[in-house]
Every structure is written in structure tokens, then in C-alpha cells.
């Protein structure tokens, strides 16, 4: 790897952009892009820093997007999470995988491209600092700004961690929807010796939860995996062993495909819920496919030519800012292996970084002539 690429990643990792903090990194990326000839507009909404940068003023505009915020380090690391550390071909540090590593590959590819040939199309970059909390003051607001400004984008690659084993082996074209479900069981508080008289609603609640998480909602379809129910928390708030508490709560998340919408899924859950259990919902993102077959085929050909491997195409994985970008252009995710993301001792291999740099560069080189 050339020194510039390493410096980009090292500098970004050294900025403690724990979500939604990110102004320093937004400023850093802005200054780097300005040095390449981009015009940069910082867009701050609430406490969230964002950036829209653009090179050239042509009718056609290709965009890269991403985020500079990271999740907290939490548990003890073997190295300083905010110092880039190399060991055995891997680079460690918070954000190396998700997604300062892919972002550094993008920035390096942009430098390679604009320094090698004058583009005949515009190139833009969208960056935010609140993706990890999926806030409302980041890319969502930037997209609203672009709509109001009549700014047109003709295709976007989100440099997001989404592959399984190797960078670029997967093009993520959409995502299942996400519905949070809260159950609260209301029973009778009593001494444990009175349970045979008053009843222990915790037993029936646990049976209900077990039956619920084992429901088969559907079998999936060509674009989406089967819908999935995951139990994330069960809590009774009980610090002693001789009381049966009156209330018990459970939290679940359902990732659902386009065989459902929020209304049909919520109604189905209500029908399955006993009268003594209250249920409430929190919606986040309906299922979507965010790109056309034409855009997918173009990117697939570029990746195959770059790596020798034809990438998979699908919607496996979690939500990202593609949820918002899809409203203005074709958008996909192309990035690093998810195995290194959000973990203790987060990492990315140098090979994966270089592979992404090559893919991103070749997308730019072939965009004008191969994709209208």
C-alpha cells in the first residue's frame, strides 16, 4: 500500500468520531477533497456534521457515500482502538472496517482518478456522522437538501461493510425492513408460595415468547431472505427470588421482506398476542430494493473485471443510509467483509483495502462510457 492510503486511514482512525461526533473527520475529508479540486459544502443539522462534495459541473453525476462515525470501543482491546496498528497484514483500530477503511480506499481512488485523467462527468461524495445511530440529522437531511437544490445523481455506491469473506464479493442492492416489538405481560404480584393460587404469568409469558420466536413468517423470495424474528431482551426488574413480579417485558426485532408491510405485520402480531400481554411497535425502514438491474449489471461487470470473481447480488445484512439515498438515485453497497466490523480489535486486511481501491477506481474509469 502506498503511504498516502495508509496515512488517510491512520488519520481517520485517530479521530475519535464516536457516533454522532464527527466534525473533525468531516473537516479532514473536506480538506482532502478540496485539494483534489472538489467544492465542499458542510451541512450541519442539529449536532450532526455532514458533507456534500462535488467535482465538476456536468449533467452526469456519480456519487460515493459513507459515514465517518464509529461505535464505541467498549471492552478492552489488545491495542489502542484509536491508533492504527498493523499486525500480520491486518490493520486494527475502531472504524478500520466500518467504515473508515473503505472510505480511505474511496478517497485514494478519487485521488488516483482525478490526477490521471480529466473526468467528463461530475463526481460527488456524501458523508455523515450519525449512521451508527441511524439518526434523522445525517444522510436523510442531506438527501432532502439535494432534492430542494435540484441536485441530480445518476448512481451511488455506499462504501459500507457488506461482504462475507472478501471485499467486493457482494453487491448489496437493498435491505429487509425492521420492526421493533415490545411485549409487556401483566400478571399478579405475590409471594412464590401463592403462585398456585394466584398464578404465575411468567410461565405462560415465556411459553408465548418461545412460540412466537419460532413462527415461520414466510419463506422469502428472489430478492429477500425469509423474515426473521429475534428476541433481544427479557426483563422483570426483580432483584429477589421470593416474589413473582406483576410485570414482565420483552423486546424483539423483526427483519421482514416485501411479502409484508408494517400494517400487515403488526396486525398479524396483534392477532397472535394474548389479551393479558400488551404489544407496541417501533418502525424503522420498510423493505426495499434500491437499484435497477442495469446499474447492478454495470457494477457486477466492473467488479468481475477488477477481481476475476463475479460478485453475488442480494439484500443480506442490516440497514444503512441506502434507505435514504434510494429516494434520489440507484444505490448499492460495495465494501469490506462484515466479520471485522463492530468487534473487539476491529480490523481490515491490507488486501481488502487495496481491492476496494481498485474496484472504486475502475467504477469511475468505466462509468462515463459504460453507463448512461
C-alpha positions as CSV (number, residue, x, y, z in Angstrom):
1,X,0.0,0.0,0.0
2,X,1.2,3.5,-0.8
3,X,2.0,5.8,2.1
4,X,-0.9,8.2,1.3
5,X,-3.5,5.4,1.6
6,X,-2.1,4.4,5.0
7,X,-1.9,8.0,6.1
8,X,-5.6,8.6,5.2
9,X,-6.7,5.6,7.3
10,X,-4.4,6.3,10.1
11,X,-5.5,9.9,10.4
12,X,-9.2,9.0,10.2
13,X,-8.8,6.2,12.9
14,X,-7.0,8.7,15.1
15,X,-10.1,11.0,15.2
16,X,-12.4,9.7,17.9
17,X,-15.7,10.0,16.0
18,X,-17.9,8.0,18.3
19,X,-21.4,8.5,16.9
20,X,-22.7,11.1,16.3
21,X,-19.5,13.1,16.9
22,X,-17.7,13.7,13.6
23,X,-16.9,17.3,12.8
24,X,-13.1,16.8,12.9
25,X,-13.3,14.0,10.4
26,X,-15.8,15.8,8.2
27,X,-13.4,18.7,8.1
28,X,-10.4,16.4,7.4
29,X,-12.2,14.8,4.4
30,X,-13.4,18.1,3.2
31,X,-9.8,19.5,3.1
32,X,-8.6,16.4,1.3
33,X,-11.3,16.6,-1.3
34,X,-10.7,20.3,-1.8
35,X,-7.0,19.5,-2.5
36,X,-8.3,17.4,-5.4
37,X,-10.5,20.1,-6.8
38,X,-13.8,19.3,-5.2
39,X,-16.1,22.0,-4.0
40,X,-17.3,21.1,-0.5
41,X,-20.4,22.1,1.4
42,X,-20.6,21.3,5.1
43,X,-24.2,20.6,6.1
44,X,-24.7,20.6,9.9
45,X,-28.1,19.6,11.2
46,X,-28.5,19.6,15.0
47,X,-25.4,18.1,16.4
48,X,-24.6,16.1,13.3
49,X,-21.9,17.1,10.8
50,X,-22.4,16.2,7.1
51,X,-20.6,16.9,3.9
52,X,-21.6,17.1,0.2
53,X,-18.6,17.5,-2.1
54,X,-18.7,17.7,-5.9
55,X,-16.1,17.7,-8.6
56,X,-17.1,19.3,-11.9
57,X,-20.4,20.5,-13.1
58,X,-21.6,18.1,-15.8
59,X,-25.0,16.7,-16.4
60,X,-24.0,13.2,-15.3
61,X,-23.0,12.8,-11.6
62,X,-21.7,9.7,-9.9
63,X,-21.7,9.6,-6.1
64,X,-19.8,7.7,-3.4
65,X,-21.4,7.8,0.1
66,X,-20.5,6.8,3.6
67,X,-20.1,7.7,7.2
68,X,-17.2,8.6,9.4
69,X,-18.8,7.9,12.8
70,X,-18.0,4.7,14.7
71,X,-19.4,2.6,17.5
72,X,-17.7,2.9,21.0
73,X,-14.8,0.6,21.6
74,X,-16.5,-0.8,24.8
75,X,-14.4,-3.8,26.0
76,X,-10.7,-3.9,26.4
77,X,-8.7,-4.1,23.2
78,X,-5.2,-5.6,22.6
79,X,-4.2,-2.2,21.1
80,X,-5.3,1.4,21.3
81,X,-8.6,1.5,19.3
82,X,-7.8,5.0,18.1
83,X,-4.3,4.2,16.9
84,X,-3.9,2.3,13.6
85,X,-1.9,-0.8,14.3
86,X,-0.6,-3.3,11.7
87,X,-0.1,-7.0,12.5
88,X,0.4,-9.8,10.0
89,X,-1.2,-7.9,7.1
90,X,-4.2,-6.7,9.1
91,X,-4.9,-3.1,10.2
92,X,-6.5,-2.7,13.6
93,X,-8.5,0.2,15.0
94,X,-12.0,1.3,15.6
95,X,-13.5,2.1,12.2
96,X,-10.9,0.3,10.1
97,X,-13.7,-2.0,8.7
98,X,-16.8,0.0,9.3
99,X,-16.2,2.2,7.5
100,X,-13.1,4.4,7.6
101,X,-11.1,1.7,5.8
102,X,-13.4,1.5,2.8
103,X,-13.7,5.3,2.9
104,X,-9.9,5.6,2.8
105,X,-9.9,3.4,-0.3
106,X,-12.6,5.6,-1.8
107,X,-10.6,8.8,-1.2
108,X,-7.4,7.2,-2.6
109,X,-9.3,6.1,-5.7
110,X,-10.7,9.5,-6.2
111,X,-7.2,11.0,-6.0
112,X,-6.0,8.3,-8.5
113,X,-8.8,9.1,-10.9
114,X,-8.8,12.9,-11.0
115,X,-5.0,13.1,-11.1
116,X,-4.8,10.6,-14.0
117,X,-7.4,11.9,-16.4
118,X,-9.8,14.8,-16.6
119,X,-13.3,13.4,-15.8
120,X,-16.1,14.2,-18.3
121,X,-18.8,13.7,-15.6
122,X,-19.3,15.0,-12.1
123,X,-18.2,13.1,-9.0
124,X,-19.8,13.7,-5.7
125,X,-19.3,12.5,-2.1
126,X,-21.9,12.3,0.7
127,X,-20.6,11.8,4.2
128,X,-22.4,11.8,7.5
129,X,-21.5,11.3,11.2
130,X,-24.7,9.7,12.6
131,X,-25.1,6.4,10.6
132,X,-24.3,4.2,13.5
133,X,-27.4,5.5,15.4
134,X,-29.4,5.8,12.2
135,X,-30.3,9.3,13.2
136,X,-32.5,11.8,11.4
137,X,-29.9,14.6,11.0
138,X,-27.5,12.8,8.7
139,X,-27.9,11.4,5.2
140,X,-31.6,11.7,5.5
141,X,-31.3,15.5,5.8
142,X,-28.6,15.7,3.1
143,X,-30.9,13.9,0.7
144,X,-33.6,16.5,1.5
145,X,-31.1,19.3,0.8
146,X,-30.2,17.7,-2.5
147,X,-33.8,17.4,-3.5
148,X,-34.5,21.0,-2.6
149,X,-31.4,22.1,-4.6
150,X,-32.5,20.1,-7.6
151,X,-29.1,18.3,-7.5
152,X,-29.2,15.2,-9.7
153,X,-27.2,12.0,-9.0
154,X,-27.1,9.2,-11.6
155,X,-25.8,6.4,-9.4
156,X,-24.3,5.9,-5.9
157,X,-22.0,3.4,-4.3
158,X,-22.2,3.3,-0.5
159,X,-18.8,2.2,0.8
160,X,-20.3,0.0,3.5
161,X,-19.1,-3.2,5.1
162,X,-21.3,-5.8,3.5
163,X,-19.3,-8.7,2.1
164,X,-18.8,-12.1,3.6
165,X,-15.2,-13.1,3.2
166,X,-13.5,-10.7,0.7
167,X,-14.1,-7.1,-0.3
168,X,-16.2,-6.6,-3.3
169,X,-17.6,-10.2,-3.5
170,X,-21.1,-8.9,-2.8
171,X,-23.3,-6.1,-4.1
172,X,-26.0,-5.3,-1.6
173,X,-28.9,-3.9,-3.5
174,X,-31.4,-3.3,-0.7
175,X,-32.5,-4.4,2.7
176,X,-35.3,-6.1,4.7
177,X,-37.5,-3.8,6.8
178,X,-37.0,-3.5,10.5
179,X,-39.8,-3.6,13.1
180,X,-39.1,-3.4,16.9
181,X,-41.7,-5.2,19.0
182,X,-42.3,-4.7,22.7
183,X,-44.4,-7.1,24.8
184,X,-45.4,-6.5,28.4
185,X,-47.1,-9.2,30.3
186,X,-49.4,-8.0,33.2
187,X,-50.0,-10.6,35.9
188,X,-50.3,-10.7,39.7
189,X,-47.5,-9.9,42.1
190,X,-47.4,-12.3,45.0
191,X,-45.1,-14.5,47.2
192,X,-43.8,-17.5,45.4
193,X,-45.8,-19.8,47.8
194,X,-49.0,-18.2,46.5
195,X,-48.3,-18.9,42.8
196,X,-50.5,-22.0,42.7
197,X,-53.4,-19.8,43.9
198,X,-52.7,-16.6,42.1
199,X,-50.9,-18.0,39.0
200,X,-47.5,-17.3,37.7
201,X,-47.9,-15.3,34.4
202,X,-44.1,-15.6,33.8
203,X,-44.5,-19.2,32.8
204,X,-47.2,-18.5,30.2
205,X,-45.3,-15.4,29.0
206,X,-42.1,-17.5,28.4
207,X,-44.1,-20.1,26.5
208,X,-45.7,-17.4,24.4
209,X,-42.3,-15.9,23.6
210,X,-40.8,-19.3,22.7
211,X,-43.8,-20.0,20.4
212,X,-43.6,-16.5,18.9
213,X,-39.9,-16.5,18.0
214,X,-40.3,-19.9,16.3
215,X,-43.1,-18.7,14.0
216,X,-42.3,-19.0,10.3
217,X,-43.4,-15.7,8.8
218,X,-42.6,-16.7,5.2
219,X,-40.1,-18.5,3.0
220,X,-38.5,-15.4,1.4
221,X,-38.4,-14.7,-2.4
222,X,-35.9,-13.9,-5.2
223,X,-34.7,-10.7,-3.6
224,X,-35.1,-11.3,0.1
225,X,-34.3,-13.9,2.7
226,X,-37.1,-15.2,4.9
227,X,-38.3,-12.8,7.5
228,X,-36.6,-13.3,10.9
229,X,-37.7,-12.8,14.5
230,X,-35.0,-12.2,17.1
231,X,-35.5,-11.9,20.9
232,X,-33.2,-9.2,22.2
233,X,-34.2,-8.6,25.8
234,X,-36.3,-10.1,28.6
235,X,-36.7,-8.2,31.8
236,X,-38.8,-8.5,35.0
237,X,-36.9,-5.9,37.2
238,X,-36.8,-8.4,40.0
239,X,-33.8,-8.5,42.4
240,X,-35.1,-11.1,44.8
241,X,-36.1,-14.7,44.5
242,X,-39.3,-15.0,46.5
243,X,-41.6,-12.6,44.6
244,X,-43.4,-13.2,41.4
245,X,-43.4,-9.7,39.7
246,X,-46.5,-8.2,38.3
247,X,-44.9,-7.1,35.0
248,X,-42.5,-8.7,32.6
249,X,-41.2,-7.1,29.4
250,X,-39.6,-8.5,26.3
251,X,-38.0,-6.7,23.3
252,X,-37.8,-8.2,19.8
253,X,-36.7,-7.2,16.4
254,X,-38.2,-8.5,13.2
255,X,-36.3,-8.1,9.9
256,X,-39.1,-8.6,7.3
257,X,-39.1,-8.8,3.5
258,X,-41.5,-7.3,1.0
259,X,-44.1,-10.1,1.4
260,X,-45.2,-7.9,4.4
261,X,-45.6,-4.2,5.1
262,X,-45.7,-2.6,8.5
263,X,-49.5,-2.7,8.7
264,X,-49.9,-6.4,7.8
265,X,-47.1,-7.5,10.0
266,X,-48.3,-5.5,13.0
267,X,-51.9,-6.8,12.6
268,X,-50.6,-10.4,12.3
269,X,-48.6,-9.9,15.6
270,X,-51.7,-8.5,17.4
271,X,-53.7,-11.5,16.4
272,X,-51.1,-13.8,17.9
273,X,-50.8,-11.9,21.2
274,X,-53.0,-12.9,24.2
275,X,-55.2,-10.3,25.8
276,X,-53.1,-10.1,29.0
277,X,-50.0,-9.1,27.0
278,X,-49.7,-5.6,25.7
279,X,-47.8,-5.0,22.5
280,X,-46.3,-1.9,20.9
281,X,-44.2,-1.2,17.9
282,X,-41.4,1.0,16.6
283,X,-40.9,1.2,12.9
284,X,-37.6,1.7,11.2
285,X,-37.3,1.3,7.4
286,X,-39.6,-0.6,5.1
287,X,-38.0,-3.4,2.9
288,X,-36.6,-2.0,-0.4
289,X,-34.5,-2.7,-3.5
290,X,-32.6,0.5,-4.2
291,X,-31.1,-0.1,-7.6
292,X,-32.0,-1.1,-11.2
293,X,-30.9,-4.2,-13.0
294,X,-28.9,-2.0,-15.4
295,X,-26.9,-0.4,-12.5
296,X,-26.3,-3.8,-10.9
297,X,-25.1,-5.4,-14.1
298,X,-22.7,-2.5,-14.7
299,X,-21.2,-2.8,-11.3
300,X,-21.0,-6.5,-11.4
301,X,-19.1,-6.4,-14.7
302,X,-16.6,-3.8,-13.2
303,X,-16.0,-6.0,-10.1
304,X,-15.6,-9.2,-12.2
305,X,-13.1,-7.4,-14.4
306,X,-11.3,-6.0,-11.4
307,X,-11.1,-9.1,-9.3
308,X,-11.7,-12.1,-11.6
309,X,-14.7,-13.1,-9.4
310,X,-18.4,-12.4,-10.3
311,X,-20.0,-10.9,-7.2
312,X,-23.1,-12.1,-5.6
313,X,-26.1,-9.7,-5.6
314,X,-28.7,-9.6,-2.8
315,X,-30.1,-7.9,0.3
316,X,-28.5,-9.8,3.1
317,X,-27.4,-7.6,6.0
318,X,-28.5,-4.7,8.1
319,X,-29.9,-1.2,7.4
320,X,-27.7,1.6,6.1
321,X,-28.1,5.1,4.7
322,X,-29.1,3.5,1.4
323,X,-32.5,3.6,2.9
324,X,-32.5,7.4,2.3
325,X,-30.3,7.6,-0.8
326,X,-32.6,5.3,-2.8
327,X,-35.1,8.1,-2.9
328,X,-32.9,10.1,-5.4
329,X,-30.9,7.6,-7.3
330,X,-29.8,4.0,-7.8
331,X,-27.8,3.0,-4.8
332,X,-25.9,-0.2,-3.7
333,X,-23.4,-1.1,-1.1
334,X,-19.9,-2.4,-2.0
335,X,-17.4,-2.8,0.8
336,X,-15.4,-4.8,3.2
337,X,-16.1,-8.2,4.9
338,X,-18.5,-7.8,7.8
339,X,-16.6,-10.2,10.0
340,X,-14.2,-7.4,11.1
341,X,-16.8,-4.8,11.8
342,X,-18.0,-3.7,15.3
343,X,-15.9,-6.4,17.1
344,X,-13.2,-6.0,19.7
345,X,-10.0,-5.4,17.9
346,X,-11.8,-4.3,14.8
347,X,-9.7,-4.9,11.7
348,X,-9.4,-5.0,7.9
349,X,-6.8,-6.6,5.8
350,X,-4.5,-4.6,3.6
351,X,-5.5,-6.8,0.7
352,X,-9.2,-5.9,1.2
353,X,-8.3,-2.2,1.3
354,X,-6.4,-2.4,-2.0
355,X,-9.1,-4.5,-3.7
356,X,-11.7,-1.8,-2.8
357,X,-9.5,0.9,-4.1
358,X,-9.1,-0.9,-7.4
359,X,-12.9,-1.5,-7.6
360,X,-13.8,2.0,-6.8
361,X,-11.2,3.4,-9.3
362,X,-12.5,1.1,-12.1
363,X,-16.1,2.1,-11.5
364,X,-15.0,5.7,-12.1
365,X,-13.0,4.8,-15.2
366,X,-15.8,2.9,-16.8
367,X,-18.8,4.9,-15.6
368,X,-19.0,7.5,-18.4
369,X,-18.6,5.1,-21.3
370,X,-20.4,2.1,-19.9
371,X,-23.3,3.5,-18.0
372,X,-25.7,6.2,-19.3
